[in-house]
Amino acid sequence: PNDERPLLLTTGRTVYHFHTRTKTGRAPQLDAAAPDVWVEISADDARAFGIGEGDLVELRAARGIIEGRARICGVRPGVVFVPFHYGYWDRGSAAGPDGSPGRAANELTLTGWDPVSKQPIFKVAAVALAKLADSDGSPSPAPTVGGPAPVGDGLPPTAGGDAALASSTISKETR
């Protein structure tokens, strides 16, 4: 991070999706639980940048730009988190149809790779954060479980719909 890009972006997983969602994005229950990209921001950073829950924000790195809805949560101040599962296959291209920035976290991260395994780094970047639009009271699409707890009350719980409910019983014969 520096004066131009003061925050450290880290990318990672959400429990509801696997890699680029080519399979989990087609499961209605998993898609309902985490339907779109979001940006996790600490309460301190949200105050400093004038950002509220669900506001549309932009992350700008040396490599690119993405947009997502803000989730104000317990992530460490000075750090923002974006899940890497969202990208191109279900939205057409890196950029939106109107030329707006995409939503693929790896558009922001380093292009380097491990010299031995050749595994791409795709993990961190220095980013600038800017608020683009108010949420008008709508929360981010981030799940309320499976990551840092959201700050504040009144957010709808994560649910995959009735089809996601499951139960099990153990009979004496299977013990």
C-alpha positions in Angstrom: 0.0 0.0 0.0 1.0 3.6 -0.6 -0.5 7.1 -0.8 -2.2 6.3 -4.1 -3.5 2.9 -3.1 -3.7 2.9 0.7 -5.4 -0.4 1.3 -4.3 -4.0 1.0 -6.6 -6.3 -0.9 -6.6 -10.0 -0.1 -8.7 -12.5 -2.0 -10.0 -15.8 -1.0 -12.9 -18.2 -0.8 -16.5 -18.3 0.4 -17.8 -21.5 1.8 -20.7 -21.5 -0.8 -18.6 -21.6 -4.0 -15.7 -23.5 -5.5 -13.2 -21.8 -7.8 -15.0 -19.9 -10.6 -18.5 -21.2 -9.8 -18.9 -23.1 -13.0 -20.7 -25.8 -11.0 -21.6 -24.2 -7.7 -23.0 -21.1 -9.5 -25.5 -23.4 -11.2 -26.8 -24.8 -7.9 -29.7 -22.6 -7.0 -29.2 -23.0 -3.2 -25.5 -22.0 -3.4 -26.1 -19.2 -5.8 -28.9 -17.8 -3.5 -26.5 -17.9 -0.5 -23.8 -15.9 -2.3 -25.1 -14.6 -5.6 -22.6 -11.8 -6.4 -19.2 -10.4 -5.5 -18.9 -8.2 -2.5 -16.1 -6.1 -0.8 -15.5 -6.7 2.9 -14.4 -3.4 4.7 -13.7 -2.8 8.4 -16.0 -0.4 10.3 -13.1 2.0 10.8 -12.3 2.1 7.0 -16.0 2.4 6.1 -16.3 5.5 8.4 -13.1 7.0 6.9 -14.3 6.5 3.3 -17.9 7.4 4.0 -19.2 3.9 3.0 -22.2 2.1 4.4 -23.5 -1.5 4.2 -24.4 -2.3 0.6 -23.0 0.8 -1.0 -21.5 0.3 -4.4 -17.8 0.7 -4.2 -14.9 0.6 -6.6 -11.5 -1.0 -6.0 -8.7 0.2 -8.2 -5.3 -1.5 -8.4 -2.4 -1.0 -10.8 -3.8 -3.9 -12.9 -7.5 -3.1 -13.1 -10.8 -2.0 -11.5 -13.7 -3.9 -10.1 -17.0 -2.9 -8.5 -19.0 -4.6 -5.7 -21.3 -4.0 -2.8 -19.7 -3.2 0.5 -20.0 -5.5 3.5 -19.0 -3.8 6.7 -17.6 -6.5 8.9 -14.8 -7.6 11.2 -12.0 -7.6 8.6 -8.8 -5.9 9.9 -8.6 -2.1 9.3 -6.4 -1.3 6.3 -7.4 -4.6 4.6 -10.3 -5.3 2.2 -11.3 -8.8 1.1 -13.0 -9.9 -2.1 -13.9 -13.5 -2.9 -12.4 -14.7 -6.2 -15.2 -16.8 -7.4 -17.0 -14.2 -9.5 -15.9 -13.4 -13.0 -16.7 -14.0 -16.6 -18.5 -17.3 -17.4 -21.9 -16.1 -16.1 -21.6 -12.4 -17.0 -20.1 -12.4 -20.5 -16.8 -10.6 -20.1 -14.4 -8.8 -17.7 -16.3 -5.6 -18.2 -20.0 -5.1 -17.9 -22.1 -4.7 -21.1 -21.9 -0.9 -20.7 -18.1 -1.0 -20.4 -18.2 -0.7 -16.6 -15.6 -2.6 -14.6 -16.0 -6.3 -14.0 -16.2 -8.2 -10.8 -13.2 -10.7 -11.0 -10.9 -10.2 -8.0 -8.0 -11.6 -9.9 -8.1 -8.6 -12.3 -6.5 -6.7 -9.4 -3.9 -9.0 -8.1 -0.3 -9.6 -9.0 0.6 -11.4 -12.2 3.6 -13.2 -10.6 4.0 -16.9 -10.0 6.0 -19.2 -7.8 9.2 -20.1 -9.6 9.1 -23.7 -8.7 5.4 -24.7 -8.9 4.4 -22.1 -11.4 1.3 -21.5 -9.3 0.0 -17.9 -9.8 0.1 -15.6 -6.8 -3.4 -14.2 -7.3 -3.7 -13.2 -3.7 -2.9 -9.6 -2.8 -2.7 -6.1 -4.3 -2.6 -2.5 -3.1 -5.9 -0.8 -3.9 -7.7 2.5 -3.8 -11.3 2.4 -2.5 -14.1 4.8 -3.6 -17.8 4.9 -3.0 -19.8 5.0 -6.3 -23.4 4.9 -5.1 -25.6 4.6 -2.0 -27.2 1.3 -1.2 -30.7 2.8 -0.7 -31.0 0.4 2.2 -30.2 -2.9 0.4 -27.4 -5.0 2.0 -24.5 -6.4 0.1 -24.9 -9.9 -1.3 -22.3 -11.2 1.1 -23.4 -14.2 3.3 -24.0 -13.5 7.0 -22.3 -16.7 8.0 -19.1 -18.4 6.8 -16.9 -15.2 7.1 -16.4 -12.2 9.3 -19.7 -11.3 11.0 -21.4 -8.2 9.6 -21.4 -5.1 11.7 -24.9 -3.9 12.6 -28.3 -5.4 12.9 -31.1 -6.1 10.5 -29.3 -7.9 7.8 -31.2 -10.9 6.3 -29.7 -14.2 7.2 -28.0 -16.3 4.6 -30.4 -18.8 3.1 -30.4 -21.0 0.1 -34.2 -21.4 0.0 -36.4 -24.3 1.0 -34.4 -26.7 -1.2 -31.3 -26.1 0.9 -32.8 -27.4 4.1 -31.7 -30.9 5.1 -32.2 -33.2 8.0 -31.0 -36.6 9.0 -31.9 -39.3 11.4 -30.0 -42.3 12.7 -31.9 -45.5 13.2 -30.9 -48.3 15.5 -30.1 -50.5 12.5 -27.4 -48.1 11.2 -25.6 -47.5 14.5 
